[in-house]
Amino acid sequence: MDRKVAAALKFDPTSDRAPRLVALGEGPVAEEILRLAQAGEVPIKEDGELAGFLLDLPIGQEIPENLYRAVSAVFAMLFRLEGGSK
């Protein structure tokens, strides 16, 4: 049985060199992360493989270089959803 995993990333180009992991959880914690994202109208991108890799990172850590390509796909989707604005 696959267990649900959810992660939240944040990127502030004025202070971060790379996106930062700000929330991560499995099972009920993942469900709560998703619920909060939906309530806050935060876009959700499903990528089980990326979420699995993020499970090894501590909260607050910048994404390591080997995950840049996968994470950039998430941020590209957000950019498109926002119509290419900031």
Summary of the structure (lengths in Angstrom):
residues: 86
radius of gyration: 12.7
end to end distance: 39.2
largest distance: 41.1
contacts: 206
relative contact order: 0.21
helix: 42%
strand: 16%
